[in-house]
């Protein structure tokens, strides 16, 4: 697994990439614009998974925070009639961070398969609660998310406004992820993966590093879930199901871990392959996704970002 890049040339590449994405709605249809926005929002959750992968920790339960962020917006809109995104998005992020801090106190004690399976179990507990408590969560019907407003006003073109809101917040999440990976805590997480004993000898705490990383990861994953709730206009218990968590890990492998941009590239590729597979092969779309992942892993083990890096490094 390659280490995420943190060199100074990334900001310029990021500006160019996000500038290109910003003008896409001028040339693309509404549904493709929606698909890109959806992929970027989910890419924030995948980035949360990648931050933990830096420490050698695989989370099969990140759908937990994805669902918490989405349902925070759902409750705020459906139960309290507050569709203001400037209220819902910070609230979803804070709630997700608080839950991650509480559960992180338990998870930071585990490593390897135990960490992965326990995170999955916690996610499935939330899924069961959302299914069983119908009066509280709407059960399998879920909750509608209507009445989207921004700064107190209902946009004339909500889809376009949501697209740029997702784009701006995704850029912010990528910046936070890059700063995290370049921070002492980020480097400490890298050391956790290689030699925890040496960390303890140096006077640092591997468990505290994992806890801090887990809180950051949960917070940005909750933000991604809130963005998806506003985009789709509906939340359901399937957001917390293990399949959703598996999708995030799938995308993390697909995009690679060589950069904070890799989750976004992987997420965009995943959404387009999935939707076109559903369109042309509705009964075997999972097979199409599996074959796509196998081809990428076989020919490019470092993911799609590794492929882009190789193309960029080729002599002109």
N, C-alpha and C positions, 0 to 999 in steps of 0.2 A: 504494500500500500504506500503510495507516494505521499510526501508531506505537502500540505497546502503552501502555495507560494505566498510570500509576504514582501516581495521586492518592490521598490518604489515605482516601477513602471506600470503597476496595476491600475492606479487611479486614472491615468490617461485612457487605458483600454476600457475601463468601466464607463467613463464619460462618453466615449464613442459608441459603445454597445448600447447604453441606455438612450442615447440620442437617436440611434437607429430605431430602437423599439418604440420611442415616443412618436415617431412619424408614421409608424405602420398603420394606424387607423385611417390615415388619409388614403391608403391604397388597398386595404383589405376589407372583406365583408364583415358584417357585425358578428357573425358566429365565430369566425376565426379570431377576431379581436377579443371576444369573450374567452375563447379557448386559451389564448396567450395569457390573458389576465389570470385565469384560473390556474394555469401552470406556474406563473410567477408566485402566486399566493401559496400554492402547495410547495413551491421550491423553498420558501422560508422554513417550512417544517422539515424538509429534507436537510437544509443547512443545520438545523438543530441536531439532527441525527449525526451529521458529519462532525460536528464539534465534539461529540462523545466518541466517535470513532478515532479521533486523534489520540485519545487515551486508551484505545484498544477495547472500548466498551460498545457493545451492540445493543441498541434498544429496540425490542420488538413490541414496545407499548407506547410509542410516541403518539399514537392516535388518541391517547388519553388527553393530552394537552390540546391537540387539534380539536377534539370534541368540546373540551372545556371552553376554549375561546369561542367556538361557534355557538354553543348553548348560552354563553353569557350574553351574546348579542341577541339570541333568540328570546331569552327571558326578558331582556330589557325592552325589546320591541313588542313582543306578543303579550306579556303580562303587565307591562307598565306603560306601553304606548310611547316609548322613547326610541325614535329611529335615528337620533343624532349620532353620526359616525365619530365625531370628535369626543363623544362620551363613551360610546360602545367599544371603540378600539383600545383606548388606554385601560378601560375597565377589564376587558378580556385579557390584556397583557398582564395586568397586575394580579388578577385572580390566578392565572396560570403560573405566574412566578411564585405566588404564595403556596399553591398546591405542590409545585416542584420542590420548594424549600422544605415543606413538611415531609413529603415522600422521599426526598433526597437523603434525609437523615437516616432512613432505613436502607435505601439502595446503596449508599456510599460504602457500606460494609461488605458488599458482594462484588465479585468479579466473574468474568467469563460467562459461561452458560447460565449461572445462577442469576447474574444481573439481568440477562436477556429474558429469562423465563419469569422472573419476579416482576419485571416491568410489564410483560405481557399479561400476567395475572391481574395486576392493578388496573390495566386498561379494560379487561373483560369484566371486572367488578363494576366499573362505571357503566359499561354497556348493559349489564344486567339490571342495574338500578334504573337506567333510562327506559328499559323495556317494561319493567314491572310496575313502576310508579306512574300510572297513566295520568292521574290528576296533576301530577307534578311536572312531568316531562312531555306529555302528549303520547306516550307509549310509542308504538311502531309508526304512528302517524306523524310524529315529530311536531315541530313548531314552524309556523310561517314567519318570515322576516320581511315585513313590508314597511313602507313609509320611510324609506331612506332619505335622510337630509344631511346636508353638510353646511356647518356654520349657521344652522337655523333655517336654511332655505332648501326647498325641494328642487334639485337641478332639472333644467329643461331636457337635458339628455343624460339621464342617470347612468346609462351604460358607459358612456364616454367618460363621465366624471369618475365612475368607479374604476375604470381602466387606469386613468392617470393617478388616482389615489393609490391603487395597488403598485403602480410603477414607482412612485415616490417612496412609499414605505418599504418596498423591496430593496430599493437602492440604499435606504437607511439601514436595513437589516444586513445587507452585504457589507456595508461600511463597519457596522458593529462587529460582524463576524471576522472581518479582516483585522480590526483593532484587537479583538480578543485573541486571535491566533498569534499576533505579534506581541502580546502582553506577557508579563512574567507568568501569569496563570496559564496562558495558552502553552507556553514552553514547558511549564511544569506538568501539564497534561500529557505532553509528548514523552516526558521522562517517566510518567506513571506507566506508560505502555511498555517501556523497556526495562526499568529497574526501580521498583518501589522501595526496596531496601536502601538503596543509595540515597533516595530522597529523604528517608527518615534519618539517615546518618548526617545529612546536611542541615537537619533541623526543621525541614518543611514537613507538611502533612499531606500525604496522598489523598486521604479521605476528604479533607477540606477542599482540596483542588477539585475533586470529583463533584463535591456538593456545589461549589461555585459554578462549575461548568454546567451542571445539571439544571441549575436555576436559570442561567442564561438560555440554555437550550429550550427549557420548558416555556419561558417567556416568549421567545420569538416563534415557537410553534403555536402558542395560543393566539398570537397576533395573526399568524397565517390562517388559523381556523376562523377567526372573526372576519377576515377579509373574504374567505370563501363563503361564509354565511351571507354577507351582504351581496356578493355576486350572484349566488344561486337563488337566494330568497327563501330558503327553506333549510332546516336542520333536522336530522333524524339520528336514531341510535347507531346506524351503520357507520357513522363517523368515528365511533369509538371501537368498532369491531376489529378483530385481529387482522383481517384482510387489509384494512386501511394502513395499519402499522407495517404490514408486509410490503405494501406498495411503496411506502417511504424508504424502506431499506432497499427495495428493488431499484428505485430511482437513484439512491445513493451509490449503488454499485454501477448502475448504468452511466451516470454522469462522471463518476470518479471522485476522488478526494484530493486532487492535485491543486484545487483552487476554491475560493469561496464562490466563484461563478459556476463551478461544475454542477452543483445541485440545480441551478436554474436551467442550464443546458439540458441536463438529464430529464428534468421535469417537463420541459417543453417537448422534447422528443417523445417522452412517455405518453403525454396527453394526445399528441397527434397520431402516434402509432395505435394507441388504444382506440381512439374514436374512428379512425379509418378502418381498423380491424373489425370494430362493431358494425360499421356500415357495410363492408363487403363480405364479411364472414362472421355473422352474428353468433353462430353456434360453436365456432372454434377460435374466438378472438383471444382466449387465454393461451392457446397453442401458439398463435402468432406472436404474442408478447414474449413467451418463453423462448421461441426460436430466435427472436430479435436479441434478447439478452444473451443467449448462448453464443451467437455470432459475434457480438461486441466483446464478450469476455475472451473468446478464443483468439480473435484477431487483434484485440486491443485491451489487454488486461487492466490497463489504467483507466478505462472508461472513455467516454466521448471527449472529455477534456484532454486526456492524453493524446488522442488523435489530433485535436486542434493544435496542441503543443508541437507535435511532430511536424505538422504541415507548416506551422509558423517557423520552425527551425530549419526547414529545407532551404538550401541555397537557391537564390533567385537566378 
